[in-house]
Amino acid sequence: MKLDILAIGVHPDDVELGCSGTLINEKRNGKTIGVLDLTEGELGTRGTVATRYAEAAVAAGIMGLSVRENLRMRDGFFRNDEAHQMQLIAVIRKYRPEIVIGNILDDRHPDHGRAGHLIADACFLSGLQKIVTLDDAGAPQDKWRPKFILHYMQDWYHEPDLLVDISDSFEQRMASIKAYGTQFHTQEPVADGPQTYISTPDFLDSIIARARMLGKRIGVKYAEGFITEKKIGIRNLDALVLVET
């Protein structure tokens, strides 16, 4: 299956928090969307690997994903090295996405930045003919390099290079986040471990506040922000969002 967009998160729920509104938008526009989780989030204080898989499946349904995979890298201990790059290259070549959206390059959680650099490096290396990877049947894969790589914001604020209006998809976006009932505060508290930084009501409030703040920057109710190391052009000025003044 070829994907238009592959979103990658080092932990299940990273994609939901960082770019699910944009994915829902693009799904509504007829794009084929997939998510790749690098780890099972096994070091998370709350919940279990089994509950994370169940929650990720619910979130996938809410976002309308065509596929969701998990590479089962070691949470907290994976590296941006050849072995991990080769794992990721094989998936990129399998789905041949036009756009990859991945973790930020520098953040409070060291896994986020390390994953962001792993994703960027693998996307580049995936376009090199002499790097050989095999598909599930053992046949050599063709090279593939995504046209664009975007990095979604996570805990730390970074000045975005691109802002996407997610006002129409915001409630669906929040539903995908709240699918992780063991991780985040919901109306029905889950006794699945001690309270953490992300399990308080204040954390979800901050997610909403950031979306509102970013939306205000472009004159809409809610937005998601992205970082890109590559300049992005548009074919005509109709693509510009009107900011009311």
MDAnalysis code that builds the backbone (N, CA, C; Angstrom):
import MDAnalysis as mda
import numpy as np

u = mda.Universe.empty(735, n_residues=245, atom_resindex=np.repeat(np.arange(245), 3), trajectory=True)
u.add_TopologyAttr("name", ["N", "CA", "C"] * 245)
u.add_TopologyAttr("resid", np.arange(1, 246))
u.add_TopologyAttr("resname", ["MET", "LYS", "LEU", "ASP", "ILE", "LEU", "ALA", "ILE", "GLY", "VAL", "HIS", "PRO", "ASP", "ASP", "VAL", "GLU", "LEU", "GLY", "CYS", "SER", "GLY", "THR", "LEU", "ILE", "ASN", "GLU", "LYS", "ARG", "ASN", "GLY", "LYS", "THR", "ILE", "GLY", "VAL", "LEU", "ASP", "LEU", "THR", "GLU", "GLY", "GLU", "LEU", "GLY", "THR", "ARG", "GLY", "THR", "VAL", "ALA", "THR", "ARG", "TYR", "ALA", "GLU", "ALA", "ALA", "VAL", "ALA", "ALA", "GLY", "ILE", "MET", "GLY", "LEU", "SER", "VAL", "ARG", "GLU", "ASN", "LEU", "ARG", "MET", "ARG", "ASP", "GLY", "PHE", "PHE", "ARG", "ASN", "ASP", "GLU", "ALA", "HIS", "GLN", "MET", "GLN", "LEU", "ILE", "ALA", "VAL", "ILE", "ARG", "LYS", "TYR", "ARG", "PRO", "GLU", "ILE", "VAL", "ILE", "GLY", "ASN", "ILE", "LEU", "ASP", "ASP", "ARG", "HIS", "PRO", "ASP", "HIS", "GLY", "ARG", "ALA", "GLY", "HIS", "LEU", "ILE", "ALA", "ASP", "ALA", "CYS", "PHE", "LEU", "SER", "GLY", "LEU", "GLN", "LYS", "ILE", "VAL", "THR", "LEU", "ASP", "ASP", "ALA", "GLY", "ALA", "PRO", "GLN", "ASP", "LYS", "TRP", "ARG", "PRO", "LYS", "PHE", "ILE", "LEU", "HIS", "TYR", "MET", "GLN", "ASP", "TRP", "TYR", "HIS", "GLU", "PRO", "ASP", "LEU", "LEU", "VAL", "ASP", "ILE", "SER", "ASP", "SER", "PHE", "GLU", "GLN", "ARG", "MET", "ALA", "SER", "ILE", "LYS", "ALA", "TYR", "GLY", "THR", "GLN", "PHE", "HIS", "THR", "GLN", "GLU", "PRO", "VAL", "ALA", "ASP", "GLY", "PRO", "GLN", "THR", "TYR", "ILE", "SER", "THR", "PRO", "ASP", "PHE", "LEU", "ASP", "SER", "ILE", "ILE", "ALA", "ARG", "ALA", "ARG", "MET", "LEU", "GLY", "LYS", "ARG", "ILE", "GLY", "VAL", "LYS", "TYR", "ALA", "GLU", "GLY", "PHE", "ILE", "THR", "GLU", "LYS", "LYS", "ILE", "GLY", "ILE", "ARG", "ASN", "LEU", "ASP", "ALA", "LEU", "VAL", "LEU", "VAL", "GLU", "THR"])
u.atoms.positions = np.array([
    [0.831, -1.199, 0.000],
    [0.000, 0.000, 0.000],
    [0.870, 1.254, 0.000],
    [0.574, 2.157, -0.921],
    [1.277, 3.434, -0.922],
    [0.500, 4.442, -0.089],
    [1.216, 5.171, 0.758],
    [0.601, 6.199, 1.589],
    [0.927, 7.587, 1.052],
    [-0.012, 8.490, 1.198],
    [0.281, 9.894, 0.918],
    [1.095, 10.498, 2.062],
    [0.704, 10.161, 3.294],
    [1.362, 10.719, 4.476],
    [1.622, 9.606, 5.476],
    [2.858, 9.542, 5.970],
    [3.220, 8.638, 7.063],
    [3.640, 9.489, 8.252],
    [2.895, 9.383, 9.340],
    [3.236, 10.086, 10.577],
    [3.940, 9.107, 11.508],
    [5.035, 9.546, 12.096],
    [5.858, 8.676, 12.933],
    [5.974, 9.274, 14.331],
    [5.799, 8.434, 15.330],
    [5.969, 8.866, 16.716],
    [6.793, 7.846, 17.473],
    [7.682, 8.310, 18.336],
    [8.499, 7.370, 19.090],
    [7.663, 6.638, 20.127],
    [6.628, 7.294, 20.662],
    [5.727, 6.650, 21.615],
    [4.300, 6.666, 21.067],
    [3.528, 5.598, 21.296],
    [2.109, 5.675, 20.979],
    [1.494, 6.847, 21.754],
    [0.835, 7.712, 21.094],
    [0.177, 8.966, 21.513],
    [0.952, 10.207, 21.079],
    [2.226, 10.073, 20.652],
    [2.969, 11.238, 20.176],
    [2.300, 11.858, 18.950],
    [1.908, 11.011, 18.006],
    [1.279, 11.509, 16.779],
    [-0.050, 12.185, 17.101],
    [-0.825, 11.579, 17.998],
    [-2.116, 12.166, 18.352],
    [-1.933, 13.561, 18.938],
    [-0.955, 13.699, 19.829],
    [-0.703, 14.993, 20.461],
    [-0.122, 16.015, 19.489],
    [0.679, 15.549, 18.536],
    [1.433, 16.480, 17.709],
    [0.809, 16.864, 16.390],
    [0.107, 15.921, 15.737],
    [-0.337, 16.239, 14.372],
    [-1.640, 15.566, 13.964],
    [-2.418, 15.063, 14.921],
    [-3.631, 14.325, 14.546],
    [-4.659, 15.209, 13.848],
    [-4.724, 16.493, 14.206],
    [-5.656, 17.384, 13.523],
    [-5.341, 17.498, 12.048],
    [-4.060, 17.621, 11.725],
    [-3.623, 17.707, 10.337],
    [-3.899, 16.398, 9.603],
    [-3.653, 15.259, 10.255],
    [-3.931, 13.968, 9.626],
    [-5.420, 13.808, 9.331],
    [-6.260, 14.228, 10.264],
    [-7.708, 14.140, 10.061],
    [-8.128, 15.039, 8.905],
    [-7.576, 16.250, 8.839],
    [-7.844, 17.140, 7.704],
    [-7.545, 16.438, 6.381],
    [-6.343, 15.857, 6.298],
    [-5.898, 15.262, 5.041],
    [-6.695, 14.005, 4.695],
    [-7.114, 13.259, 5.709],
    [-7.991, 12.119, 5.467],
    [-9.299, 12.596, 4.842],
    [-9.836, 13.681, 5.338],
    [-11.068, 14.233, 4.776],
    [-10.857, 14.732, 3.351],
    [-9.629, 15.080, 3.024],
    [-9.296, 15.525, 1.666],
    [-8.996, 14.365, 0.722],
    [-9.198, 13.141, 1.211],
    [-9.035, 11.973, 0.358],
    [-7.646, 11.360, 0.367],
    [-6.772, 11.827, 1.268],
    [-5.421, 11.298, 1.329],
    [-5.390, 9.976, 2.104],
    [-4.418, 9.139, 1.769],
    [-4.209, 7.873, 2.477],
    [-3.169, 8.096, 3.561],
    [-3.542, 7.802, 4.806],
    [-2.740, 8.172, 5.972],
    [-2.359, 6.927, 6.767],
    [-1.109, 6.881, 7.232],
    [-0.669, 5.806, 8.113],
    [0.167, 6.355, 9.254],
    [0.279, 5.566, 10.312],
    [1.085, 5.936, 11.483],
    [2.032, 4.793, 11.810],
    [3.263, 5.172, 12.124],
    [4.268, 4.219, 12.591],
    [4.713, 4.637, 13.983],
    [4.528, 3.759, 14.965],
    [5.044, 3.977, 16.315],
    [6.381, 3.239, 16.412],
    [7.411, 3.925, 16.885],
    [8.736, 3.297, 16.955],
    [8.868, 2.360, 18.142],
    [8.278, 2.719, 19.288],
    [8.359, 1.882, 20.483],
    [6.961, 1.557, 20.987],
    [6.891, 0.656, 21.946],
    [5.615, 0.303, 22.562],
    [5.300, 1.157, 23.783],
    [6.159, 2.126, 24.087],
    [5.927, 2.981, 25.247],
    [5.999, 2.220, 26.556],
    [6.838, 1.186, 26.575],
    [6.855, 0.282, 27.737],
    [7.407, 0.903, 29.009],
    [8.101, 2.024, 28.904],
    [8.640, 2.677, 30.098],
    [7.670, 3.692, 30.705],
    [6.523, 3.860, 30.083],
    [5.529, 4.790, 30.629],
    [5.095, 4.390, 32.022],
    [4.945, 5.373, 32.906],
    [4.590, 5.103, 34.300],
    [3.208, 4.474, 34.421],
    [2.286, 4.926, 33.613],
    [0.903, 4.470, 33.699],
    [0.578, 3.523, 32.543],
    [-0.312, 2.587, 32.793],
    [-0.731, 1.665, 31.757],
    [0.290, 0.574, 31.492],
    [0.002, -0.231, 30.492],
    [0.852, -1.358, 30.108],
    [1.020, -1.344, 28.593],
    [1.900, -2.212, 28.106],
    [2.043, -2.337, 26.652],
    [0.709, -2.742, 26.030],
    [0.005, -3.661, 26.681],
    [-1.277, -4.129, 26.139],
    [-2.297, -2.999, 26.061],
    [-2.375, -2.173, 27.116],
    [-3.344, -1.081, 27.076],
    [-2.952, -0.025, 26.050],
    [-1.652, 0.182, 25.858],
    [-1.226, 1.155, 24.853],
    [-1.607, 0.697, 23.443],
    [-1.458, -0.604, 23.165],
    [-1.870, -1.115, 21.863],
    [-3.384, -0.941, 21.670],
    [-4.147, -1.244, 22.719],
    [-5.602, -1.108, 22.611],
    [-6.003, 0.352, 22.391],
    [-5.356, 1.246, 23.122],
    [-5.659, 2.674, 22.970],
    [-5.237, 3.190, 21.597],
    [-4.082, 2.737, 21.113],
    [-3.600, 3.152, 19.793],
    [-4.560, 2.693, 18.693],
    [-5.144, 1.520, 18.866],
    [-6.091, 1.019, 17.872],
    [-7.359, 1.872, 17.851],
    [-7.830, 2.264, 19.029],
    [-9.009, 3.139, 19.096],
    [-8.698, 4.486, 18.442],
    [-7.549, 5.049, 18.769],
    [-7.156, 6.332, 18.184],
    [-7.017, 6.235, 16.674],
    [-6.493, 5.111, 16.177],
    [-6.360, 4.910, 14.737],
    [-7.722, 4.955, 14.049],
    [-8.716, 4.349, 14.679],
    [-10.069, 4.388, 14.124],
    [-10.633, 5.792, 14.098],
    [-10.379, 6.551, 15.151],
    [-10.872, 7.934, 15.218],
    [-10.232, 8.786, 14.123],
    [-8.936, 8.576, 13.875],
    [-8.237, 9.359, 12.856],
    [-8.474, 8.840, 11.440],
    [-9.032, 7.656, 11.307],
    [-9.299, 7.102, 9.987],
    [-8.058, 6.607, 9.273],
    [-7.135, 6.000, 10.016],
    [-5.886, 5.544, 9.423],
    [-6.106, 4.321, 8.541],
    [-5.297, 4.221, 7.492],
    [-5.303, 3.032, 6.645],
    [-4.416, 1.947, 7.226],
    [-3.408, 2.342, 8.002],
    [-2.484, 1.376, 8.584],
    [-1.829, 1.989, 9.816],
    [-1.532, 1.148, 10.800],
    [-0.733, 1.566, 11.947],
    [0.168, 0.396, 12.325],
    [1.475, 0.669, 12.396],
    [2.454, -0.359, 12.744],
    [3.278, 0.092, 13.939],
    [3.946, -0.881, 14.559],
    [4.853, -0.588, 15.657],
    [6.159, -1.348, 15.406],
    [7.294, -0.623, 15.415],
    [8.592, -1.243, 15.148],
    [9.206, -1.906, 16.382],
    [8.630, -1.700, 17.553],
    [9.076, -2.346, 18.790],
    [10.549, -2.060, 19.113],
    [10.996, -0.861, 18.804],
    [12.308, -0.448, 19.285],
    [12.239, -0.296, 20.806],
    [13.373, -0.281, 21.461],
    [13.393, -0.217, 22.926],
    [13.127, 1.200, 23.401],
    [12.032, 1.361, 24.107],
    [11.676, 2.661, 24.671],
    [12.809, 3.150, 25.573],
    [13.306, 4.348, 25.303],
    [14.353, 4.942, 26.127],
    [15.761, 4.563, 25.719],
    [15.928, 3.461, 24.991],
    [17.271, 2.954, 24.717],
    [17.580, 2.756, 23.230],
    [16.619, 3.071, 22.334],
    [16.927, 2.988, 20.911],
    [17.966, 4.051, 20.572],
    [18.615, 3.891, 19.444],
    [19.656, 4.827, 19.033],
    [19.464, 5.229, 17.570],
    [20.011, 6.365, 17.224],
    [20.047, 6.770, 15.825],
    [21.316, 6.182, 15.217],
    [21.261, 4.878, 14.960],
    [22.428, 4.178, 14.417],
    [21.996, 3.371, 13.199],
    [22.951, 2.666, 12.602],
    [22.666, 1.969, 11.353],
    [21.535, 0.956, 11.494],
    [21.536, 0.182, 12.565],
    [20.526, -0.859, 12.715],
    [19.120, -0.276, 12.759],
    [18.950, 0.799, 13.542],
    [17.629, 1.410, 13.655],
    [17.252, 2.159, 12.381],
    [18.222, 2.789, 11.740],
    [17.953, 3.465, 10.469],
    [17.478, 2.469, 9.421],
    [18.098, 1.299, 9.372],
    [17.714, 0.296, 8.388],
    [16.282, -0.205, 8.630],
    [15.906, -0.367, 9.898],
    [14.523, -0.734, 10.206],
    [13.547, 0.280, 9.639],
    [13.851, 1.533, 9.860],
    [12.953, 2.603, 9.447],
    [12.955, 2.776, 7.930],
    [14.118, 2.660, 7.309],
    [14.204, 2.764, 5.853],
    [13.299, 1.719, 5.191],
    [13.287, 0.505, 5.710],
    [12.459, -0.552, 5.128],
    [10.983, -0.181, 5.157],
    [10.532, 0.480, 6.221],
    [9.129, 0.886, 6.313],
    [8.841, 2.046, 5.368],
    [9.749, 3.004, 5.284],
    [9.567, 4.126, 4.361],
    [9.465, 3.618, 2.923],
    [10.322, 2.670, 2.557],
    [10.276, 2.109, 1.207],
    [9.030, 1.247, 0.999],
    [8.544, 0.639, 2.043],
    [7.329, -0.173, 1.952],
    [6.117, 0.683, 1.603],
    [5.983, 1.837, 2.271],
    [4.789, 2.665, 2.098],
    [4.981, 3.849, 1.153],
    [6.210, 4.217, 0.827],
    [6.542, 5.260, -0.140],
    [5.711, 6.540, 0.058],
    [5.729, 7.100, 1.255],
    [4.932, 8.308, 1.505],
    [5.503, 9.524, 0.787],
    [4.619, 10.400, 0.363],
    [5.050, 11.674, -0.205],
    [5.543, 12.609, 0.908],
    [4.891, 12.522, 2.057],
    [5.220, 13.378, 3.202],
    [5.387, 12.506, 4.433],
    [6.436, 12.762, 5.197],
    [6.621, 12.149, 6.514],
    [6.523, 13.245, 7.561],
    [5.754, 12.964, 8.613],
    [5.637, 13.884, 9.746],
    [6.155, 13.145, 10.970],
    [7.156, 13.707, 11.650],
    [7.771, 12.991, 12.759],
    [8.058, 13.850, 13.967],
    [8.666, 13.233, 14.951],
    [8.992, 13.901, 16.211],
    [9.866, 15.134, 15.989],
    [9.789, 16.033, 16.958],
    [10.583, 17.262, 16.948],
    [12.064, 16.910, 17.128],
    [12.944, 17.820, 16.751],
    [14.383, 17.557, 16.781],
    [15.034, 17.840, 18.130],
    [14.326, 18.509, 19.034],
    [14.892, 18.821, 20.354],
    [13.741, 19.053, 21.312],
    [13.731, 18.359, 22.450],
    [12.577, 18.453, 23.342],
    [12.946, 18.020, 24.753],
    [11.996, 18.207, 25.667],
    [12.176, 17.827, 27.072],
    [12.495, 16.342, 27.211],
    [11.774, 15.494, 26.512],
    [12.000, 14.047, 26.563],
    [13.090, 13.709, 25.556],
    [14.199, 13.119, 25.993],
    [15.299, 12.842, 25.052],
    [14.907, 11.902, 23.918],
    [13.925, 11.025, 24.139],
    [13.474, 10.146, 23.064],
    [12.938, 10.935, 21.876],
    [12.280, 12.070, 22.153],
    [11.652, 12.832, 21.075],
    [12.691, 13.356, 20.092],
    [13.700, 14.057, 20.612],
    [14.723, 14.607, 19.732],
    [15.524, 13.534, 19.023],
    [15.849, 12.460, 19.748],
    [16.617, 11.368, 19.138],
    [15.812, 10.730, 18.008],
    [14.504, 10.554, 18.232],
    [13.650, 9.996, 17.184],
    [13.531, 10.947, 16.003],
    [13.434, 12.251, 16.288],
    [13.327, 13.221, 15.210],
    [14.517, 13.154, 14.266],
    [15.707, 13.049, 14.835],
    [16.916, 12.953, 14.002],
    [16.993, 11.600, 13.292],
    [16.562, 10.534, 13.967],
    [16.524, 9.218, 13.332],
    [15.607, 9.246, 12.114],
    [14.442, 9.852, 12.262],
    [13.470, 9.930, 11.171],
    [14.040, 10.739, 10.000],
    [14.630, 11.892, 10.304],
    [15.189, 12.729, 9.243],
    [16.304, 12.009, 8.500],
    [17.197, 11.349, 9.235],
    [18.311, 10.655, 8.605],
    [17.821, 9.472, 7.759],
    [16.848, 8.722, 8.285],
    [16.347, 7.560, 7.553],
    [15.637, 7.983, 6.271],
    [14.917, 9.100, 6.321],
    [14.235, 9.582, 5.117],
    [15.247, 9.918, 4.020],
    [16.366, 10.511, 4.393],
    [17.394, 10.830, 3.395],
    [18.051, 9.547, 2.871],
    [18.469, 8.690, 3.783],
    [19.171, 7.470, 3.384],
    [18.293, 6.545, 2.555],
    [16.980, 6.611, 2.768],
    [16.055, 5.762, 2.027],
    [16.093, 6.047, 0.528],
    [16.594, 7.216, 0.158],
    [16.681, 7.567, -1.250],
    [17.975, 7.158, -1.917],
    [18.844, 6.474, -1.203],
    [20.128, 6.052, -1.774],
    [20.028, 4.634, -2.319],
    [20.321, 4.490, -3.600],
    [20.158, 3.218, -4.304],
    [20.993, 2.102, -3.695],
    [22.198, 2.422, -3.234],
    [23.127, 1.376, -2.798],
    [22.869, 0.872, -1.378],
    [21.905, 1.468, -0.694],
    [21.476, 0.908, 0.591],
    [20.405, -0.133, 0.290],
    [20.671, -1.378, 0.642],
    [19.795, -2.493, 0.273],
    [18.923, -2.887, 1.464],
    [17.622, -2.915, 1.235],
    [16.670, -3.440, 2.218],
    [15.749, -4.417, 1.498],
    [15.127, -5.304, 2.270],
    [14.264, -6.342, 1.702],
    [12.836, -6.158, 2.183],
    [11.877, -6.494, 1.332],
    [10.484, -6.437, 1.741],
    [10.116, -7.691, 2.528],
    [8.844, -7.816, 2.892],
    [8.407, -8.940, 3.728],
    [8.590, -10.286, 3.041],
    [8.645, -10.274, 1.712],
    [8.827, -11.518, 0.963],
    [10.292, -11.812, 0.668],
    [11.187, -10.928, 1.121],
    [12.610, -11.129, 0.907],
    [13.148, -10.554, -0.382],
    [12.321, -9.769, -1.084],
    [12.759, -9.155, -2.338],
    [13.356, -7.775, -2.067],
    [14.355, -7.358, -2.861],
    [14.946, -6.032, -2.669],
    [13.905, -4.921, -2.885],
    [13.981, -3.895, -2.062],
    [13.065, -2.762, -2.179],
    [13.685, -1.672, -3.052],
    [12.815, -0.955, -3.758],
    [13.271, 0.210, -4.507],
    [13.554, 1.356, -3.558],
    [14.478, 2.228, -3.930],
    [14.761, 3.409, -3.125],
    [13.537, 4.325, -3.105],
    [13.417, 5.115, -2.053],
    [12.308, 6.075, -1.954],
    [12.690, 7.179, -0.972],
    [12.532, 8.412, -1.400],
    [12.764, 9.539, -0.500],
    [11.517, 10.417, -0.470],
    [10.910, 10.617, 0.704],
    [9.754, 11.507, 0.797],
    [10.085, 12.912, 0.301],
    [9.091, 13.574, -0.276],
    [9.312, 14.921, -0.797],
    [9.484, 15.942, 0.329],
    [8.782, 15.726, 1.433],
    [8.851, 16.667, 2.545],
    [8.890, 15.911, 3.877],
    [9.626, 16.464, 4.833],
    [9.648, 15.960, 6.206],
    [9.261, 17.121, 7.116],
    [8.209, 16.936, 7.882],
    [7.763, 17.930, 8.845],
    [7.948, 17.365, 10.246],
    [8.269, 18.233, 11.204],
    [8.409, 17.827, 12.602],
    [7.367, 18.557, 13.435],
    [6.521, 17.790, 14.125],
    [5.490, 18.413, 14.955],
    [6.071, 18.834, 16.297],
    [5.478, 19.888, 16.864],
    [5.921, 20.370, 18.173],
    [5.422, 19.449, 19.275],
    [6.238, 19.360, 20.343],
    [5.855, 18.526, 21.479],
    [5.882, 19.362, 22.763],
    [6.664, 19.026, 23.732],
    [6.594, 19.758, 25.002],
    [7.140, 21.186, 24.874],
    [8.350, 21.320, 24.405],
    [8.952, 22.645, 24.277],
    [8.383, 23.376, 23.073],
    [8.223, 24.684, 23.236],
    [7.734, 25.494, 22.123],
    [8.879, 25.818, 21.172],
    [8.620, 25.654, 19.893],
    [9.536, 26.065, 18.831],
    [8.752, 26.968, 17.884],
    [9.376, 28.014, 17.394],
    [8.696, 28.882, 16.442],
    [8.405, 28.079, 15.171],
    [7.126, 27.907, 14.812],
    [6.791, 27.044, 13.674],
    [7.128, 27.687, 12.328],
    [7.480, 26.836, 11.380],
    [7.671, 27.267, 10.001],
    [6.374, 27.172, 9.215],
    [5.451, 26.369, 9.690],
    [4.203, 26.109, 8.985],
    [3.092, 25.931, 10.008],
    [1.963, 26.578, 9.775],
    [0.807, 26.440, 10.648],
    [-0.366, 25.910, 9.840],
    [-1.057, 24.915, 10.392],
    [-2.176, 24.271, 9.702],
    [-3.454, 24.513, 10.492],
    [-4.466, 25.017, 9.831],
    [-5.769, 25.251, 10.440],
    [-6.439, 23.913, 10.733],
    [-6.688, 23.616, 12.007],
    [-7.344, 22.359, 12.386],
    [-8.679, 22.617, 13.082],
    [-9.254, 23.788, 12.865],
    [-10.488, 24.154, 13.563],
    [-11.599, 23.137, 13.328],
    [-11.768, 22.684, 12.088],
    [-12.858, 21.763, 11.767],
    [-12.603, 20.346, 12.285],
    [-11.363, 20.015, 12.543],
    [-11.034, 18.660, 13.002],
    [-10.652, 18.624, 14.485],
    [-10.797, 19.753, 15.178],
    [-10.263, 19.841, 16.535],
    [-10.929, 18.860, 17.496],
    [-12.245, 18.744, 17.468],
    [-12.926, 17.849, 18.409],
    [-12.541, 16.399, 18.146],
    [-12.417, 16.025, 16.881],
    [-11.984, 14.675, 16.536],
    [-10.542, 14.454, 16.982],
    [-9.719, 15.481, 16.827],
    [-8.333, 15.405, 17.298],
    [-8.289, 15.133, 18.797],
    [-9.085, 15.874, 19.572],
    [-9.084, 15.690, 21.018],
    [-9.609, 14.307, 21.398],
    [-10.553, 13.787, 20.621],
    [-11.058, 12.433, 20.894],
    [-9.950, 11.403, 20.697],
    [-9.094, 11.608, 19.692],
    [-7.996, 10.657, 19.467],
    [-6.998, 10.697, 20.613],
    [-6.763, 11.877, 21.175],
    [-5.862, 12.010, 22.321],
    [-6.469, 11.340, 23.552],
    [-7.748, 11.587, 23.778],
    [-8.407, 11.048, 24.962],
    [-8.627, 9.542, 24.879],
    [-8.380, 8.960, 23.698],
    [-8.430, 7.502, 23.591],
    [-7.407, 6.848, 24.516],
    [-6.353, 7.597, 24.858],
    [-5.312, 7.077, 25.759],
    [-5.715, 7.354, 27.206],
    [-6.731, 6.625, 27.639],
    [-7.291, 6.859, 28.966],
    [-6.338, 6.547, 30.102],
    [-5.353, 5.672, 29.891],
    [-4.393, 5.393, 30.951],
    [-3.344, 6.492, 31.073],
    [-3.213, 7.306, 30.043],
    [-2.151, 8.306, 30.022],
    [-2.624, 9.706, 30.401],
    [-3.831, 10.071, 29.964],
    [-4.312, 11.440, 30.123],
    [-5.562, 11.486, 30.983],
    [-5.821, 12.646, 31.542],
    [-6.999, 12.855, 32.369],
    [-8.250, 12.797, 31.505],
    [-9.205, 11.964, 31.890],
    [-10.494, 11.896, 31.206],
    [-11.600, 12.062, 32.242],
    [-12.844, 12.040, 31.783],
    [-13.972, 12.176, 32.700],
    [-14.065, 10.990, 33.653],
    [-13.548, 9.839, 33.214],
    [-13.579, 8.635, 34.050],
    [-12.147, 8.300, 34.456],
    [-11.722, 8.671, 35.674],
    [-10.336, 8.400, 36.086],
    [-10.010, 6.915, 36.016],
    [-8.827, 6.610, 35.533],
    [-8.374, 5.224, 35.417],
    [-7.289, 4.974, 36.459],
    [-7.518, 3.985, 37.317],
    [-6.532, 3.654, 38.351],
    [-5.450, 2.780, 37.716],
    [-4.554, 3.411, 36.988],
    [-3.568, 2.654, 36.236],
    [-2.162, 3.124, 36.548],
    [-1.949, 3.593, 37.772],
    [-0.633, 4.061, 38.156],
    [-0.709, 5.437, 38.790],
    [0.407, 5.927, 39.303],
    [0.426, 7.234, 39.975],
    [0.244, 8.375, 38.971],
    [-0.141, 9.503, 39.509],
    [-0.294, 10.680, 38.651],
    [1.057, 11.103, 38.094],
    [1.065, 11.512, 36.831],
    [2.288, 11.927, 36.168],
    [2.113, 13.320, 35.576],
    [3.178, 13.800, 34.972],
    [3.186, 15.111, 34.315],
    [2.071, 15.250, 33.289],
    [1.758, 14.150, 32.575],
    [0.765, 14.240, 31.503],
    [-0.622, 13.755, 31.903],
    [-0.791, 13.255, 33.138],
    [-2.095, 12.705, 33.517],
    [-2.977, 13.708, 34.248],
    [-2.511, 14.929, 34.451],
    [-3.303, 15.946, 35.143],
    [-4.198, 16.678, 34.147],
    [-5.312, 17.238, 34.619],
    [-6.159, 18.047, 33.725],
    [-5.392, 19.215, 33.111],
    [-4.413, 19.740, 33.837],
    [-3.647, 20.882, 33.322],
    [-2.918, 20.549, 32.031],
    [-2.486, 19.298, 31.868],
    [-1.750, 18.956, 30.656],
    [-2.642, 19.072, 29.428],
    [-3.826, 18.496, 29.480],
    [-4.729, 18.618, 28.338],
    [-5.137, 20.073, 28.116],
    [-5.281, 20.826, 29.198],
    [-5.578, 22.259, 29.049],
    [-4.470, 22.956, 28.263],
    [-3.223, 22.560, 28.513],
    [-2.105, 23.194, 27.811],
    [-2.099, 22.818, 26.329],
    [-2.547, 21.611, 26.010],
    [-2.643, 21.178, 24.608],
    [-3.680, 22.039, 23.879],
    [-4.794, 22.268, 24.528],
    [-5.847, 23.103, 23.937],
    [-5.378, 24.551, 23.811],
    [-4.709, 25.041, 24.860],
    [-4.249, 26.435, 24.849],
    [-3.246, 26.672, 23.723],
    [-2.346, 25.717, 23.501],
    [-1.371, 25.902, 22.422],
    [-2.077, 25.935, 21.069],
    [-3.045, 25.046, 20.860],
    [-3.769, 25.039, 19.591],
    [-4.496, 26.362, 19.371],
    [-5.036, 26.914, 20.433],
    [-5.700, 28.216, 20.319],
    [-4.697, 29.320, 20.004],
    [-3.568, 29.293, 20.691],
    [-2.541, 30.313, 20.468],
    [-2.023, 30.262, 19.037],
    [-1.752, 29.050, 18.539],
    [-1.268, 28.923, 17.173],
    [-2.347, 29.320, 16.169],
    [-3.583, 28.992, 16.485],
    [-4.675, 29.399, 15.608],
    [-4.789, 30.912, 15.504],
    [-4.622, 31.578, 16.631],
    [-4.701, 33.042, 16.642],
    [-3.651, 33.649, 15.719],
    [-2.496, 32.976, 15.604],
    [-1.427, 33.492, 14.759],
    [-1.851, 33.602, 13.294],
    [-2.795, 32.753, 12.868],
    [-3.224, 32.785, 11.469],
    [-4.708, 33.118, 11.334],
    [-5.308, 33.621, 12.400],
    [-6.681, 34.092, 12.322],
    [-7.738, 33.012, 12.282],
    [-7.431, 31.835, 12.871],
    [-8.412, 30.750, 12.951],
    [-8.522, 30.330, 14.414],
    [-9.456, 29.423, 14.701],
    [-9.682, 29.055, 16.099],
    [-8.579, 28.152, 16.645],
    [-8.184, 27.148, 15.867],
    [-7.172, 26.200, 16.321],
    [-6.193, 25.883, 15.189],
    [-4.933, 25.646, 15.545],
    [-3.930, 25.271, 14.542],
    [-2.885, 24.359, 15.164],
    [-2.180, 23.623, 14.304],
    [-1.005, 22.849, 14.684],
    [0.203, 23.439, 13.982],
    [1.355, 23.393, 14.664],
    [2.570, 23.981, 14.121],
    [3.615, 22.935, 13.780],
    [4.379, 23.207, 12.735],
    [5.396, 22.270, 12.264],
    [6.706, 22.993, 11.960],
    [7.785, 22.257, 12.156],
    [9.128, 22.724, 11.819],
    [9.568, 21.984, 10.565],
    [10.242, 22.680, 9.673],
    [10.796, 22.027, 8.492],
    [12.185, 22.569, 8.216],
    [13.099, 21.679, 7.862],
    [14.450, 22.102, 7.508],
    [14.565, 22.402, 6.012],
    [13.483, 22.164, 5.297],
    [13.452, 22.417, 3.852],
    [12.444, 23.511, 3.563],
    [12.791, 24.456, 2.728],
    [11.869, 25.522, 2.364],
    [10.681, 24.937, 1.601],
    [9.498, 25.417, 1.949],
    [8.281, 24.927, 1.314],
    [7.693, 26.033, 0.454],
    [7.396, 25.711, -0.805],
    [6.798, 26.677, -1.720],
    [5.351, 26.327, -2.017],
    [4.614, 27.269, -2.579],
    [3.232, 27.041, -2.989],
    [3.103, 27.401, -4.465],
    [2.125, 26.783, -5.145],
    [1.960, 26.993, -6.582],
    [1.126, 28.232, -6.903],
    [0.279, 28.637, -5.969],
    [-0.494, 29.861, -6.185],
    [-0.889, 30.431, -4.839],
    [-1.285, 31.699, -4.849],
    [-1.557, 32.401, -3.600],
    [-2.889, 32.009, -2.973],
    [-3.698, 31.190, -3.664],
    [-4.944, 30.698, -3.068],
    [-4.668, 29.796, -1.863],
    [-3.446, 29.275, -1.791],
    [-3.090, 28.401, -0.670],
    [-2.869, 29.183, 0.621],
    [-2.744, 30.506, 0.534],
    [-2.532, 31.309, 1.731],
    [-3.807, 31.379, 2.558],
    [-3.660, 31.337, 3.879],
    [-4.787, 31.469, 4.799],
    [-5.008, 32.943, 5.084],
    [-6.243, 33.377, 4.967],
    [-6.577, 34.785, 5.232],
    [-6.589, 35.044, 6.726],
    [-5.801, 36.000, 7.166],
    [-5.785, 36.393, 8.570],
    [-6.585, 37.679, 8.705],
    [-7.664, 37.605, 9.454],
    [-8.510, 38.787, 9.661],
    [-7.801, 39.783, 10.571],
    [-7.817, 41.056, 10.218],
    [-7.183, 42.101, 11.037],
    [-8.188, 43.165, 11.416],
])
